[in-house]
Amino acid sequence: MDKIKLGFVPTRRSIFSAPDAIKYRGLTADRLREIGVDIVDIDDINDEGLLFDDSHIAPIVEKFRAEGVDGIMLCHANFGTEYVCARLARELGLPVLLWGPRDERPEPDGTRLRDSQCGLFATGKVLRRFQVPFTYMTNCRLTDPEFERGVWDFLAVCNVVKTFKHTRILQMATRPFDFWSTMCNEGELLEKFNIQLSPIPMTELVQAVRDAQADEQAMAAMLAHIGDSFEICIPEDKVPAVAGLAIAMKRLVKKYGCNAGAIQCWNALQDELGIMPCAANAILNEMGIPVVCETDIHGAIT
């Protein structure tokens, strides 16, 4: 997973204990850092480092955008201020994690220090009113395994969203005629999701393979990788074509600024190179560059 920055937004409400909220702000931040999370806090936004007023929203938004935050955690250090949380979440447009520490028993006089669980219900309701999707993490203690697992699951979601919103796919030739199931709407993908296609003809791919095969150093490295990593069950004279295709696709992905690819796997490729692309696709997949057959754009996105 890429490095993900988590915007840490502890929140409180005035009628509950501010000192206890400040205490849990610090404990939660320490625990997040302890488990290896890269957090951007709001300690410099006000004296308490807590969100509870409209005036805090603009500086938090400015800071988080400048820091490149990928998602936010609305930590209910006490009940929290639900409408301010919702306004901030709506403005940022990032994945949202909703969590608060498990409440202790009330004081002997009935006073509740935090009432975090009830505040989570309130914020969840208002987030739905603002049409802001969110992840609810189990109301738990900082040392509970549910906390660490929930945070890392959420960071994985942030990684998916971050990648999805910045996807460009190398489309190597048109889809095979017989695969009507893999047709896609390029304009709709761009308009709705900012997913871009970089289409190239089969001739450009084949030329890139020829260029790769002429690069002795690159070929030697790729052939060594194939020999070390694969059980080779194809004719030996076809292995250089697999190596050349893998090198070519990787270079074209970089040339066109893509992070995935989809290739017309038959039959023009066999006429030109005499191989199926599956092994070369697998090599790129292991490098973290998803490449799929049948020019299946939706498959590459998935």
C-alpha positions in Angstrom: 0.0 0.0 0.0 1.2 3.5 -0.8 2.0 5.9 2.1 -1.4 7.3 3.2 -1.7 10.5 5.3 -4.5 10.4 7.8 -6.0 13.7 8.9 -6.6 13.4 12.7 -9.6 15.5 13.8 -10.5 15.1 17.4 -13.7 16.8 18.3 -15.5 17.8 21.5 -18.7 19.5 22.7 -18.8 22.2 25.4 -21.2 20.6 27.8 -18.8 17.6 28.4 -15.4 17.5 29.9 -12.9 19.5 27.8 -9.9 18.3 29.9 -10.9 14.7 29.3 -11.3 15.4 25.6 -7.8 16.9 25.5 -6.5 13.9 27.3 -8.0 11.5 24.8 -6.9 13.6 21.9 -3.3 13.0 23.0 -3.7 9.4 23.9 -5.3 8.6 20.5 -2.7 10.5 18.5 0.1 8.7 20.4 -1.5 5.3 19.7 -1.9 6.1 16.0 1.8 7.0 15.8 2.7 3.9 17.8 1.1 1.6 15.2 2.8 3.4 12.4 0.1 5.7 11.0 1.3 8.9 9.4 -1.1 11.5 10.9 -1.6 15.2 10.3 -3.1 16.7 13.5 -4.9 20.0 14.2 -2.8 20.9 17.3 -1.9 24.3 15.8 -5.5 25.2 14.8 -6.5 26.3 18.4 -5.2 26.0 21.9 -6.9 22.7 22.5 -6.2 21.0 19.2 -9.9 20.1 19.0 -12.7 20.8 16.5 -15.7 22.3 18.0 -16.5 25.6 16.2 -17.2 26.8 12.7 -14.1 29.0 12.7 -11.9 25.9 12.8 -13.1 24.5 9.5 -11.3 26.8 7.0 -7.8 26.5 8.6 -8.2 22.7 8.9 -9.2 22.4 5.2 -6.2 24.6 4.2 -3.8 22.6 6.3 -5.0 19.2 5.2 -5.0 20.1 1.5 -1.5 21.6 1.8 -0.3 18.4 3.5 -2.0 16.1 1.0 -4.2 14.3 3.5 -5.9 11.2 2.0 -8.7 10.6 4.6 -9.9 12.0 7.9 -10.6 10.4 11.3 -13.3 12.2 13.3 -12.2 11.1 16.8 -14.9 11.9 19.3 -12.8 12.7 22.3 -16.1 13.5 24.0 -19.6 13.8 22.6 -18.2 15.9 19.7 -19.8 18.7 17.6 -21.6 16.8 14.9 -22.6 19.6 12.6 -19.1 21.0 12.4 -17.7 17.5 11.7 -20.2 17.1 8.9 -19.4 20.5 7.4 -15.7 19.7 7.5 -16.1 16.3 5.9 -18.4 17.7 3.2 -15.8 20.4 2.4 -12.9 18.0 2.2 -14.6 15.3 0.1 -12.3 12.6 1.5 -13.0 9.2 3.1 -14.2 9.6 6.7 -13.6 7.3 9.7 -15.9 7.8 12.6 -14.7 6.6 16.0 -14.7 7.4 19.7 -13.1 5.7 22.8 -15.4 3.5 24.8 -17.0 5.4 27.7 -16.2 4.7 31.3 -19.0 4.5 33.8 -20.7 7.8 34.8 -19.4 9.7 37.9 -21.2 9.0 41.2 -23.4 12.1 40.7 -24.4 10.8 37.3 -22.1 13.1 35.3 -20.7 11.6 32.1 -17.2 12.8 31.1 -17.4 12.2 27.4 -20.6 10.3 26.2 -18.6 9.6 23.0 -20.9 6.7 21.9 -24.0 8.9 21.8 -22.0 11.6 19.9 -21.1 9.1 17.3 -24.7 8.3 16.7 -25.4 12.0 16.3 -22.5 12.6 13.9 -23.4 9.6 11.8 -26.9 10.9 11.4 -25.8 14.3 10.3 -23.2 12.9 7.9 -26.0 11.0 6.2 -28.0 14.2 6.0 -25.0 15.8 4.3 -24.7 12.8 2.0 -21.2 12.1 3.2 -20.3 8.4 3.2 -18.3 7.2 6.2 -16.8 4.2 7.9 -17.9 3.5 11.5 -15.3 1.8 13.6 -16.4 -0.1 16.7 -16.5 2.0 19.8 -13.5 0.5 21.6 -10.5 1.1 23.8 -7.2 2.2 22.2 -5.5 -1.0 23.2 -8.2 -3.3 21.8 -7.3 -5.2 18.6 -10.4 -3.8 16.9 -8.8 -0.3 17.0 -5.6 -1.2 15.1 -7.4 -3.5 12.7 -10.1 -0.9 12.0 -7.6 1.9 11.4 -5.6 -0.1 8.9 -8.7 -1.3 7.1 -9.7 2.3 6.7 -6.3 3.3 5.4 -6.6 0.6 2.8 -9.9 2.2 1.7 -8.2 5.5 1.5 -5.5 3.9 -0.7 -8.2 2.5 -3.1 -10.0 5.8 -3.3 -6.8 7.7 -3.9 -5.8 5.3 -6.7 -9.2 5.2 -8.2 -9.4 9.0 -8.6 -6.0 9.1 -10.3 -6.2 6.2 -12.7 -5.0 6.3 -16.3 -5.1 3.0 -18.3 -2.9 2.1 -21.2 -5.3 0.6 -23.8 -3.2 -1.5 -26.1 -5.3 -1.9 -29.3 -9.1 -2.3 -29.5 -11.0 -5.0 -27.8 -11.2 -8.3 -29.7 -14.4 -8.5 -31.8 -15.8 -11.5 -30.0 -15.6 -9.8 -26.5 -18.6 -7.6 -26.5 -18.7 -8.1 -22.7 -15.6 -5.9 -22.3 -16.9 -2.8 -24.1 -16.7 0.4 -22.2 -17.7 4.0 -22.4 -14.5 6.1 -22.3 -16.3 9.4 -22.1 -18.4 8.4 -19.1 -15.4 7.0 -17.3 -13.7 10.4 -17.6 -16.7 12.5 -16.9 -17.9 10.5 -13.8 -14.7 9.2 -12.3 -11.8 11.1 -13.9 -10.5 7.7 -15.2 -8.5 8.3 -18.3 -7.5 6.0 -21.2 -4.4 6.2 -23.2 -5.1 4.2 -26.4 -2.3 3.1 -28.7 -2.5 0.9 -31.8 -1.1 -2.6 -32.0 1.6 -1.4 -34.4 3.0 0.9 -31.7 3.1 -1.9 -29.1 4.9 -4.3 -31.6 7.5 -1.6 -32.4 8.0 -1.1 -28.6 8.6 -4.8 -28.3 11.2 -4.7 -31.2 12.9 -1.8 -29.5 13.0 -3.7 -26.2 14.5 -6.8 -27.8 17.2 -4.7 -29.3 18.2 -3.4 -25.8 20.6 -6.1 -24.7 21.0 -4.9 -21.1 17.2 -4.7 -20.5 16.7 -8.1 -22.1 19.4 -9.8 -20.1 17.9 -8.5 -16.9 14.3 -9.6 -17.8 15.4 -13.0 -19.0 17.3 -13.5 -15.8 14.2 -12.5 -13.8 12.0 -15.0 -15.8 14.5 -17.8 -15.3 14.6 -17.2 -11.5 10.9 -16.7 -11.0 9.1 -19.0 -13.5 8.8 -22.6 -14.4 9.2 -22.3 -18.1 6.8 -24.6 -20.0 6.8 -22.8 -23.4 9.4 -23.3 -26.2 12.7 -21.6 -25.3 12.6 -19.6 -28.5 9.4 -17.9 -27.4 10.8 -16.7 -24.0 12.6 -13.6 -25.5 9.2 -12.5 -27.0 7.6 -12.7 -23.5 10.6 -10.7 -22.0 10.4 -8.1 -24.8 6.6 -7.7 -24.3 7.0 -7.2 -20.6 9.7 -4.6 -21.1 7.7 -2.8 -23.8 4.5 -2.6 -21.8 6.3 -1.3 -18.7 8.0 1.4 -20.8 4.7 2.4 -22.5 2.9 2.6 -19.2 5.6 5.0 -18.0 5.6 6.9 -21.3 1.9 7.6 -21.1 1.7 8.2 -17.4 -0.5 5.2 -16.7 -0.8 3.0 -13.6 -2.6 0.0 -15.3 -3.0 -1.5 -18.7 -5.4 -3.6 -20.9 -4.2 -5.5 -24.0 -5.8 -7.1 -27.0 -4.6 -10.6 -26.3 -5.7 -12.2 -29.6 -5.3 -12.7 -32.5 -3.2 -9.9 -33.9 -0.7 -10.3 -31.1 -0.1 -13.9 -32.1 0.4 -13.0 -35.7 3.0 -10.4 -34.8 4.8 -12.0 -31.9 3.8 -15.6 -31.8 2.8 -15.6 -28.1 -0.1 -15.0 -25.8 0.6 -12.0 -23.4 -0.5 -13.8 -20.2 3.0 -14.4 -18.8 4.1 -10.8 -19.6 1.0 -9.5 -17.9 1.8 -11.5 -14.8 5.3 -10.0 -14.7 3.8 -6.5 -14.7 1.2 -7.5 -12.2 3.9 -8.6 -9.8 5.5 -5.2 -10.3 2.3 -3.5 -9.1 1.1 -2.6 -12.6 -2.2 -4.3 -13.2 -2.5 -5.5 -16.9 -5.5 -7.4 -18.1 -6.4 -9.3 -21.3 -9.2 -8.7 -23.9 -8.8 -4.9 -23.6 -11.0 -5.2 -20.5 -10.9 -1.6 -19.2 -13.4 -2.3 -16.4 -11.2 -5.3 -15.3 -8.1 -3.1 -15.2 -10.0 -0.6 -13.0 -11.1 -3.4 -10.7 
